[in-house]
Amino acid sequence: VCLCCRDIPSVDIVVWSELPTGAGLGSSAAYAVSLAAALLTACRAISCPLMEGDSTARWTEEELTLINSWAFQGERVIHGNPSGVDNAVGTWGTCVFLPPQGEVMSLAASRVPTLRILLTNTKVPRSTKVLVAGVKEKILKFPAIMKPVLDSIDAISQECQSVLEAMPANPSPKHYPVLEELFDINQHHLNVIGVGHPSLDRLCRVTASHGLHSKLTGAGGGGCGITLLRPDTSPLAVEAAKQDLCACGFECWETNIGGPGVTLHHPSSLNAQVLHALSEG
């Protein structure tokens, strides 16, 4: 789509977000996806999917693909050489899988279980671009060492995908110990490739003391970590872990993985806090 060939209206863009920036939560991708969807809609490159009476609506698969392609270009500007995973998650929601040298694939919501997680922000700032460059340098310096590690990380991802896809049809408790072990192995590998941080090591130790398993999320180097919560995890254990993490100076939230992806909202569907923030902008 050549936007320069269209009549683009003059617009003011107001951004409001609850996501902490630079924390590994994909805030830049969320911004890029939202901006791409808004501008493509404003210049009529894609439709306005809201019908009369709708509170929210989503675009067609073809239009989502266009949104994602423009959002990826925004991620390239910000990060240099991103994987494309974050903008794909922001566009389609649920979970996505990135095969080696392959296109990002979105997993159907029906094939992915709802997982409870504890999300912890170490509040240690980091730059994705710098971390990605550091990993690339290490791969070039030690290719024979790094390639097996990266292959193992890929194998972990594929095993995790298999477990997640098996869980909706067979929601057995036996899946959670497997996911926990994959979390632990993955975290060790991420330290090897150079994206760990003492704050993340501390996060893992604290949650392990409560019988929980954690790993970094995003580019690493600080930012956020996620802790898997089993369905039968005691609320007391979760609360105790949160208190110990907050005592480290971290910030914690309980949440679930997954979401619908980029969505157009009618103003009536927004809560008062969001409407106030946007009006102030």
Solvent accessible surface area in square Angstrom, and as a share of the most:
residue,aa,sasa,rsa
1,V,84,0.48
2,C,64,0.38
3,L,38,0.19
4,C,113,0.68
5,C,105,0.63
6,R,104,0.38
7,D,115,0.59
8,I,92,0.47
9,P,64,0.40
10,S,119,0.77
11,V,71,0.41
12,D,140,0.72
13,I,94,0.48
14,V,61,0.35
15,V,90,0.52
16,W,84,0.29
17,S,69,0.44
18,E,132,0.59
19,L,69,0.34
20,P,38,0.24
21,T,116,0.68
22,G,34,0.33
23,A,4,0.03
24,G,11,0.11
25,L,40,0.20
26,G,19,0.18
27,S,22,0.14
28,S,26,0.17
29,A,1,0.01
30,A,41,0.31
31,Y,94,0.36
32,A,8,0.07
33,V,2,0.01
34,S,63,0.41
35,L,43,0.21
36,A,11,0.08
37,A,3,0.02
38,A,58,0.45
39,L,59,0.29
40,L,3,0.01
41,T,28,0.17
42,A,34,0.27
43,C,2,0.01
44,R,159,0.58
45,A,22,0.17
46,I,10,0.05
47,S,56,0.36
48,C,81,0.49
49,P,24,0.15
50,L,40,0.20
51,M,138,0.62
52,E,182,0.82
53,G,81,0.78
54,D,52,0.27
55,S,58,0.38
56,T,60,0.35
57,A,17,0.13
58,R,88,0.32
59,W,17,0.06
60,T,81,0.47
61,E,114,0.51
62,E,145,0.65
63,E,26,0.12
64,L,7,0.03
65,T,71,0.41
66,L,37,0.19
67,I,0,0.00
68,N,25,0.13
69,S,50,0.32
70,W,96,0.34
71,A,1,0.01
72,F,59,0.24
73,Q,79,0.35
74,G,24,0.23
75,E,3,0.01
76,R,121,0.44
77,V,120,0.69
78,I,73,0.37
79,H,28,0.13
80,G,39,0.38
81,N,110,0.56
82,P,21,0.13
83,S,69,0.45
84,G,7,0.07
85,V,42,0.24
86,D,67,0.35
87,N,2,0.01
88,A,0,0.00
89,V,58,0.34
90,G,22,0.22
91,T,0,0.00
92,W,46,0.16
93,G,3,0.03
94,T,30,0.17
95,C,23,0.14
96,V,26,0.15
97,F,23,0.10
98,L,63,0.31
99,P,32,0.20
100,P,75,0.47
101,Q,187,0.83
102,G,33,0.31
103,E,151,0.68
104,V,39,0.23
105,M,90,0.40
106,S,53,0.34
107,L,9,0.05
108,A,48,0.38
109,A,65,0.51
110,S,92,0.59
111,R,107,0.39
112,V,20,0.12
113,P,23,0.14
114,T,99,0.58
115,L,12,0.06
116,R,79,0.29
117,I,14,0.07
118,L,0,0.00
119,L,24,0.12
120,T,0,0.00
121,N,11,0.06
122,T,7,0.04
123,K,119,0.51
124,V,38,0.22
125,P,114,0.72
126,R,42,0.15
127,S,51,0.33
128,T,28,0.16
129,K,96,0.41
130,V,105,0.60
131,L,29,0.14
132,V,51,0.29
133,A,58,0.45
134,G,36,0.35
135,V,23,0.13
136,K,121,0.51
137,E,117,0.52
138,K,68,0.29
139,I,55,0.28
140,L,131,0.65
141,K,138,0.59
142,F,83,0.35
143,P,79,0.50
144,A,89,0.69
145,I,108,0.55
146,M,3,0.01
147,K,127,0.54
148,P,75,0.47
149,V,24,0.14
150,L,57,0.29
151,D,72,0.37
152,S,39,0.25
153,I,30,0.15
154,D,34,0.18
155,A,56,0.44
156,I,17,0.09
157,S,47,0.30
158,Q,83,0.37
159,E,83,0.37
160,C,32,0.19
161,Q,32,0.14
162,S,66,0.42
163,V,13,0.07
164,L,19,0.09
165,E,51,0.23
166,A,43,0.33
167,M,6,0.03
168,P,53,0.33
169,A,96,0.75
170,N,71,0.36
171,P,111,0.70
172,S,25,0.16
173,P,106,0.67
174,K,128,0.54
175,H,18,0.08
176,Y,20,0.08
177,P,58,0.37
178,V,61,0.35
179,L,3,0.01
180,E,11,0.05
181,E,107,0.48
182,L,19,0.09
183,F,23,0.10
184,D,47,0.24
185,I,67,0.34
186,N,15,0.08
187,Q,11,0.05
188,H,120,0.54
189,H,38,0.17
190,L,23,0.12
191,N,57,0.29
192,V,76,0.44
193,I,14,0.07
194,G,40,0.39
195,V,10,0.06
196,G,22,0.21
197,H,56,0.25
198,P,100,0.63
199,S,14,0.09
200,L,2,0.01
201,D,47,0.24
202,R,111,0.41
203,L,1,0.00
204,C,28,0.17
205,R,152,0.55
206,V,24,0.14
207,T,0,0.00
208,A,62,0.48
209,S,86,0.55
210,H,50,0.22
211,G,55,0.53
212,L,11,0.06
213,H,51,0.23
214,S,5,0.03
215,K,35,0.15
216,L,5,0.02
217,T,31,0.18
218,G,49,0.47
219,A,20,0.16
220,G,0,0.00
221,G,10,0.10
222,G,0,0.00
223,G,1,0.01
224,C,0,0.00
225,G,0,0.00
226,I,33,0.17
227,T,0,0.00
228,L,1,0.01
229,L,2,0.01
230,R,78,0.29
231,P,94,0.59
232,D,112,0.58
233,T,19,0.11
234,S,49,0.32
235,P,108,0.68
236,L,147,0.73
237,A,28,0.22
238,V,3,0.01
239,E,79,0.36
240,A,36,0.28
241,A,0,0.00
242,K,43,0.18
243,Q,111,0.49
244,D,62,0.32
245,L,0,0.00
246,C,68,0.41
247,A,88,0.68
248,C,26,0.16
249,G,43,0.41
250,F,16,0.07
251,E,71,0.32
252,C,17,0.10
253,W,88,0.31
254,E,87,0.39
255,T,55,0.32
256,N,80,0.41
257,I,48,0.24
258,G,53,0.51
259,G,33,0.32
260,P,95,0.60
261,G,20,0.20
262,V,17,0.09
263,T,31,0.18
264,L,45,0.22
265,H,87,0.39
266,H,79,0.35
267,P,82,0.52
268,S,91,0.59
269,S,47,0.30
270,L,46,0.23
271,N,91,0.47
272,A,80,0.62
273,Q,111,0.49
274,V,19,0.11
275,L,76,0.38
276,H,114,0.51
277,A,25,0.20
278,L,60,0.30
279,S,87,0.56
280,E,125,0.56
281,G,73,0.70
